[in-house]
Amino acid sequence: MLDLPPRWLERVQQMSPAEQDRFLANNERFRNLPPQRQAQIRHRLQMWNNLSPEQRQSLLERQQVWQQMSPDQQRYVRQTLLPQWQNLPKPRRQVILKKLHALRGLDDSERAEKLNDESFLGGLNPDDRNMLRELSNLRVAGPEPLG
């Protein structure tokens, strides 16, 4: 739902499912969207509503990171990083996610030290190491970053 206005998205995410339904039914911008896009937004909201508080917080943090990116950075993530991430086999993604979680909460110098520590990077091939660095720079460490 990254193409929606941030304030709109924040507002809807804070509503109960019943309030979301009323909001969408009365929102002209939403009603003017093609039916397929409306269904997609409703589906995403349903997924949002089923998340745990921890999962919601993780997604909110990622939304904040996204909003702070320049258009060039967003384009790079969409066109390069996301396709690479989606093409990784699930076991490799899980290893990278585990490393990302270990980096969470570290300051820049601590994170840089870890990312240069061979014992921390053990088991990662050069492509995995690059992906870890790229995602770490974006501060992405949720249950399923980028997809």
C-alpha positions as CSV (number, residue, x, y, z in Angstrom):
1,M,0.0,0.0,0.0
2,L,3.0,2.2,-0.5
3,D,1.3,4.2,-3.2
4,L,-1.3,5.5,-0.7
5,P,-0.8,8.8,1.1
6,P,1.1,8.2,4.3
7,R,-1.4,10.1,6.5
8,W,-4.3,8.2,5.0
9,L,-2.6,4.9,5.6
10,E,-1.6,5.8,9.2
11,R,-5.2,6.8,9.9
12,V,-6.8,3.7,8.5
13,Q,-4.3,1.4,10.3
14,Q,-5.3,2.9,13.6
15,M,-9.0,2.1,13.1
16,S,-11.0,-0.9,14.1
17,P,-12.1,-3.1,11.2
18,A,-15.6,-1.7,11.5
19,E,-14.2,1.9,11.4
20,Q,-12.1,0.9,8.4
21,D,-15.1,-0.3,6.5
22,R,-17.0,2.9,7.2
23,F,-14.1,5.0,6.2
24,L,-13.6,3.2,2.9
25,A,-17.3,3.3,2.1
26,N,-17.3,7.0,2.6
27,N,-14.0,7.9,1.1
28,E,-14.3,9.3,-2.4
29,R,-10.7,8.7,-3.4
30,F,-11.1,5.0,-2.4
31,R,-14.4,4.6,-4.2
32,N,-12.9,6.1,-7.4
33,L,-10.2,3.4,-7.5
34,P,-10.7,0.4,-9.8
35,P,-12.5,-2.5,-8.1
36,Q,-9.4,-4.7,-8.3
37,R,-7.4,-2.0,-6.4
38,Q,-10.1,-1.6,-3.8
39,A,-10.1,-5.4,-3.2
40,Q,-6.3,-5.4,-2.9
41,I,-6.5,-2.6,-0.3
42,R,-9.2,-4.4,1.6
43,H,-7.2,-7.6,1.6
44,R,-4.1,-5.8,2.9
45,L,-6.1,-4.2,5.6
46,Q,-7.5,-7.6,6.6
47,M,-3.9,-9.0,6.7
48,W,-2.9,-5.9,8.9
49,N,-5.8,-6.5,11.3
50,N,-4.6,-10.1,11.7
51,L,-1.1,-9.2,12.7
52,S,0.2,-9.3,16.2
53,P,1.2,-6.0,17.9
54,E,4.9,-6.9,17.4
55,Q,4.4,-7.5,13.7
56,R,2.4,-4.3,13.3
57,Q,5.2,-2.4,15.0
58,S,7.8,-3.9,12.7
59,L,5.8,-2.9,9.6
60,L,5.3,0.6,10.9
61,E,9.0,0.9,11.4
62,R,9.6,-0.2,7.8
63,Q,7.0,2.2,6.5
64,Q,8.9,5.0,8.3
65,V,12.1,3.9,6.7
66,W,10.4,3.8,3.3
67,Q,9.0,7.3,3.7
68,Q,12.4,8.7,4.6
69,M,14.0,7.3,1.4
70,S,14.6,9.4,-1.6
71,P,12.8,8.5,-4.8
72,D,16.0,7.1,-6.2
73,Q,16.4,4.9,-3.1
74,Q,12.8,3.7,-3.4
75,R,13.3,2.9,-7.1
76,Y,16.5,0.9,-6.3
77,V,14.6,-1.1,-3.6
78,R,11.7,-1.7,-6.0
79,Q,13.7,-2.5,-9.1
80,T,16.8,-4.2,-7.7
81,L,16.7,-5.2,-4.1
82,L,13.2,-6.5,-3.9
83,P,13.5,-8.8,-7.0
84,Q,16.8,-10.1,-5.6
85,W,15.2,-10.8,-2.2
86,Q,12.2,-12.6,-3.8
87,N,14.6,-14.8,-5.8
88,L,16.5,-16.0,-2.8
89,P,15.6,-19.5,-1.6
90,K,13.6,-19.4,1.7
91,P,16.4,-21.0,3.7
92,R,18.8,-18.3,2.6
93,R,16.3,-15.5,3.4
94,Q,15.9,-17.0,6.9
95,V,19.6,-17.0,7.5
96,I,19.8,-13.3,6.4
97,L,16.8,-12.5,8.6
98,K,18.4,-14.1,11.6
99,K,21.5,-11.9,11.0
100,L,19.4,-8.8,10.5
101,H,17.7,-9.4,13.9
102,A,21.1,-9.7,15.5
103,L,22.0,-6.2,14.1
104,R,18.8,-4.6,15.3
105,G,19.3,-1.9,17.9
106,L,23.0,-1.6,17.3
107,D,24.4,1.9,16.5
108,D,26.2,2.5,13.2
109,S,29.6,1.7,14.5
110,E,28.5,-1.5,16.2
111,R,26.6,-2.6,13.1
112,A,29.6,-1.9,10.9
113,E,31.8,-3.9,13.2
114,K,29.4,-6.9,13.0
115,L,29.2,-6.6,9.2
116,N,33.0,-6.9,9.0
117,D,33.2,-9.7,11.5
118,E,34.0,-13.0,9.7
119,S,32.6,-15.0,12.6
120,F,29.3,-13.1,12.3
121,L,29.2,-13.5,8.5
122,G,30.1,-17.1,8.5
123,G,27.9,-19.3,6.3
124,L,27.0,-16.4,4.0
125,N,28.1,-16.3,0.4
126,P,29.2,-13.0,-1.1
127,D,25.7,-12.3,-2.5
128,D,24.1,-13.0,0.9
129,R,26.6,-10.7,2.6
130,N,25.7,-8.0,0.1
131,M,22.0,-8.5,0.7
132,L,22.6,-8.4,4.5
133,R,24.5,-5.1,4.1
134,E,21.9,-3.6,1.9
135,L,19.0,-4.5,4.1
136,S,20.9,-3.5,7.2
137,N,21.4,0.0,5.7
138,L,17.7,0.2,5.2
139,R,17.1,-0.8,8.9
140,V,14.8,-3.7,7.8
141,A,14.5,-6.5,10.3
142,G,10.9,-7.6,10.4
143,P,9.4,-11.1,9.9
144,E,9.5,-10.9,6.1
145,P,11.3,-7.8,4.9
146,L,10.5,-6.7,1.4
147,G,8.0,-9.3,0.5
